[in-house]
Amino acid sequence: MPRNMSFAMTTDQIRNRTKFVTRRFGWWFLEPGDVVNAVEKAMGLKKGEKIKRLCQIRIVSATPEPLNRITKHDCLLEGFPEFEPADFVDMLVKNYRCPPDEVCNRIFFEYLDQEGTT
C-alpha cells in the first residue's frame, strides 16, 4: 500500500499538474519506481477529518542536495515559475526554520493518474 506524502503547501500545483519536483527533509528511503499517494494533508487532521488524496505519483529519482542549490528551472519544476531561487529558498527557510544550506531530498516524480480525486 503506498505511503501518503502531504502537499499542503503546494496542493494547487499538484492539482494543476505543474509540480514535478518536491524537496523534503526526509523520505530518504524512496527509490525510483516507488508509488506514493499525494495527499492534501497527512498530519494535524482534526477529529473526523479524513485524508484527501490528490493523485498517485511514481518516484523517478531522489537525490540529496543543499536547499540553496535550487535553480530557476527547478523553481519551475516545483510549480513556482514566478520565483527566483532565492525566493524559493526563503519560503522554505521561513516555513521549516532551517538554514539555507540544509541538505534536503530532491524528489523528481511523474503522475500516474490524470485526474485528482478531491
Protein Blocks (a to p, Z undefined) as FASTA:
>chain_A
ZZdddfkklmmmmmnopafbdcdeejklpcghiacdddfblghpaehiacddfbdcddfb
dcdddfklpcfklmmmnopakbcfklmmmmmmmmnopafklccdddddddfbfbdcZZ
